[in-house]
Amino acid sequence: MDAEIEKTAFGPVPSRRLGRSLGINNILAKTCSYSCVYCQLGRTSKLRLERSAFYIPDRIFRDVEGKVREARRRGEAIDYLTFVPDGEPTLDLHLGEEIQRLRSIGLKIAVITNSSLIWKPDVREDLLLSDWVSLKVDTVSPNIWRKINRPHGYLSLGRILEKISEFARVFKGELATETMLIQGFNDRAGEIEKISVFVAGLKPKKSYISVPIRPPAEMKVHPPDEHFLNLAHQIFSEKLIDTELLIGYEGNAFAFTGNVEEDLLGIMSVHPMREDAVYEFLRKAQADRSVIEKLVKEGKLVKAKYKDDTFYLRNLMGH
């Protein structure tokens, strides 16, 4: 993707964790330290650990400020500015500076991270600047971790878990954890018990147990059945963890802030939209379905089926 053309801010979109979230895409497409089997954006094309400068902080600030201004003019609520890019947000060398610059907008700032780089002191320092941080804890078992998250070969789960605990002790904002349960990988009682013990020690404000609800990178990935979801909720709750299942669709309250094509492409870069949500978005924008047909024809969007639903998502390997 062309870093000079792509917008780094999108939404606001409905977030199952944060209400109305204006997303910040501070990483170039599919640049990550993991290549998770369940990733809604497909397989990682650039597996890396070194932090880099993807955009200048001024660029991030201008794009976010512009989106906030448009949203406010249209009466769209925003609860958080959220770093939730096409890859791992902490790979951005300028993350801390960007958080500090965005403070002047007057909204809370959230970071959703896979936790893989938290062993780096500068990453922890940057995350401490935010108001809300979500840390991924899909498993505490190295063999399962390698199967689910497919990490960069240099990474050590033991070191990651140790530094997650260290960060949790000093973070002054709201800490959340998220565990993605996948049928046949990490959804059995023994593994859920081990995860819950670790999470309980972090004392998070909230712990989310999620399941794949959008087309995953690998079609062998399926949600666990209801029995194991209920079991997971019970095991976590018994440890006095405020636990919430993220197993439902978040709704169609996507915001229109200006250019229809630009807004759709921005949202779908990190947030595939169910077909009915797309049509509701177009209705609000007073646009017809030819907009979607055009973007599909141009190779900018693709259609995907998952269970009984049709989704539209950004073709990150295309135009």
SVG drawing of the C-alpha trace seen along z (x, -y; Angstrom):
<svg xmlns="http://www.w3.org/2000/svg" viewBox="-30 -20 45 50">
<polyline fill="none" stroke="black" stroke-width="0.4" points="0.0,0.0 1.1,-3.5 1.8,-5.2 1.3,-8.6 -2.2,-7.9 -3.7,-5.6 -5.5,-7.3 -4.2,-6.3 -7.6,-7.0 -10.9,-5.3 -14.4,-5.3 -15.7,-5.8 -16.8,-2.1 -18.7,-0.1 -16.2,1.6 -17.3,4.5 -14.8,3.3 -14.8,-0.5 -18.1,-1.7 -17.5,-4.1 -13.9,-3.8 -12.0,-5.9 -9.3,-3.6 -5.7,-4.5 -3.9,-2.3 -0.3,-3.1 1.3,-0.1 1.6,0.9 -0.5,3.8 0.1,7.2 3.3,6.2 3.3,8.2 5.2,10.4 2.6,13.1 0.7,14.8 -2.3,16.0 -4.4,18.8 -7.6,16.8 -6.5,13.4 -9.3,11.7 -6.8,10.0 -5.2,13.1 -1.7,14.5 1.2,12.1 3.2,11.1 5.9,9.2 6.9,11.1 9.2,8.9 10.3,7.8 12.3,4.6 10.4,1.4 10.2,-1.0 8.9,-4.4 5.9,-3.8 4.4,-7.3 5.6,-10.5 3.7,-11.5 2.4,-14.7 0.7,-12.6 -1.1,-10.4 -2.1,-13.5 -3.5,-15.3 -5.5,-12.3 -7.0,-11.6 -7.8,-15.3 -9.5,-15.5 -11.6,-12.4 -12.6,-13.7 -13.6,-17.0 -15.7,-15.4 -17.3,-13.0 -18.2,-15.8 -19.7,-17.9 -22.0,-15.0 -22.9,-14.4 -21.0,-11.0 -19.9,-10.1 -16.3,-9.0 -15.4,-7.2 -11.8,-6.3 -9.0,-6.9 -7.7,-3.3 -4.5,-2.0 -5.8,1.1 -3.9,1.4 -3.3,3.9 -0.5,5.5 1.0,5.1 0.8,1.5 3.8,1.6 6.1,2.2 5.6,-1.6 8.7,-3.3 6.8,-6.5 3.8,-5.1 4.7,-6.9 5.1,-10.3 1.9,-9.8 0.0,-9.1 1.4,-12.2 0.5,-14.3 -3.1,-13.0 -3.7,-14.0 -4.5,-17.5 -7.6,-16.2 -9.1,-15.5 -10.2,-11.9 -9.1,-8.7 -6.5,-6.6 -6.5,-2.8 -4.0,-0.3 -4.9,3.2 -1.7,5.3 -0.8,8.9 1.7,8.4 4.5,10.0 6.9,7.1 6.2,6.2 9.6,7.6 11.1,4.5 11.5,1.7 10.6,-1.1 7.4,0.7 6.3,0.9 7.1,-2.8 5.0,-3.7 2.0,-1.6 2.2,-3.2 1.2,-6.5 -2.3,-5.2 -5.5,-5.1 -6.6,-1.6 -4.5,1.4 -5.7,4.8 -3.1,7.6 -3.5,10.8 -3.2,14.0 -4.4,16.9 -2.5,19.5 0.3,20.0 1.5,23.2 4.4,22.8 3.3,25.6 -0.2,24.3 1.1,20.7 3.2,21.8 0.2,23.4 -2.3,20.6 -0.2,17.4 2.6,18.7 5.2,16.3 8.4,14.9 11.1,17.5 13.0,15.3 10.1,14.8 9.8,16.6 6.4,17.0 7.9,17.3 9.6,13.9 6.4,12.4 4.3,13.6 6.9,12.4 6.8,8.9 3.0,8.9 2.9,9.4 5.5,6.7 3.5,4.2 0.3,5.0 1.8,4.2 2.8,0.6 0.1,-0.4 -2.1,-3.1 -4.8,-3.0 -7.5,-0.3 -6.0,3.0 -7.9,5.6 -6.9,9.1 -8.3,10.9 -8.2,14.7 -9.3,16.1 -10.7,19.6 -10.4,21.9 -11.9,25.3 -9.4,28.0 -6.5,25.6 -7.0,24.0 -10.6,24.7 -10.2,27.6 -10.7,27.3 -7.0,27.9 -5.7,25.1 -8.5,22.7 -7.7,23.3 -4.0,22.4 -4.9,19.3 -7.3,18.1 -4.7,18.5 -2.3,16.3 -4.9,13.7 -6.2,13.5 -2.7,12.6 -2.8,9.6 -5.9,8.2 -7.3,6.8 -10.3,4.4 -11.9,6.7 -11.1,10.0 -12.6,10.8 -13.0,14.3 -13.6,14.1 -14.2,16.4 -13.7,16.0 -16.7,14.2 -15.1,13.1 -13.3,15.1 -10.0,16.3 -6.6,16.7 -7.0,20.5 -10.4,22.1 -9.7,24.9 -10.3,22.4 -13.7,22.7 -15.3,21.3 -15.5,23.7 -19.0,25.1 -21.2,23.5 -20.2,26.0 -16.6,24.9 -17.5,21.2 -19.7,21.5 -16.9,23.5 -14.4,20.8 -16.6,18.1 -17.3,20.1 -13.6,20.9 -12.6,17.3 -15.4,16.0 -14.6,18.3 -11.2,16.5 -13.1,13.2 -12.2,12.0 -14.7,9.6 -15.2,11.7 -17.2,11.0 -17.8,13.2 -17.3,11.6 -19.3,13.9 -21.9,11.6 -22.0,9.3 -21.3,5.7 -24.1,4.1 -24.2,1.9 -23.6,-1.5 -20.7,-2.4 -20.1,-6.1 -20.0,-8.0 -17.7,-10.9 -17.2,-12.1 -15.9,-10.2 -17.8,-6.9 -15.1,-4.9 -12.4,-6.2 -14.4,-5.5 -15.3,-1.9 -11.7,-1.1 -10.4,-2.5 -12.9,-0.5 -12.4,2.7 -8.6,2.5 -8.9,3.6 -12.6,4.4 -14.4,6.6 -18.0,5.6 -21.0,8.0 -23.1,7.5 -26.1,6.0 -23.7,3.5 -22.4,2.4 -25.9,1.7 -26.8,-0.2 -23.7,-2.3 -24.5,-3.1 -28.0,-4.0 -26.7,-6.5 -24.3,-7.9 -27.1,-8.2 -25.1,-6.1 -26.2,-3.0 -24.7,0.5 -22.8,-0.3 -20.1,-1.8 -19.4,1.7 -19.7,3.4 -17.1,0.9 -14.6,1.5 -15.0,5.3 -14.5,5.0 -11.4,2.9 -9.9,5.5 -9.9,3.2 -12.5,5.3 -13.2,9.0 -16.3,11.0 -15.9,13.8 -18.2,16.4 -17.9,17.4 -20.6,19.7 -23.9,18.3 -22.8,14.7 -21.2,12.8 -18.5,10.3 -16.7,7.6 -13.0,7.0 -10.1,5.1 -7.9,6.9 -4.6,6.1 -2.6,8.0 -4.4,6.2 -4.7,2.5"/>
</svg>
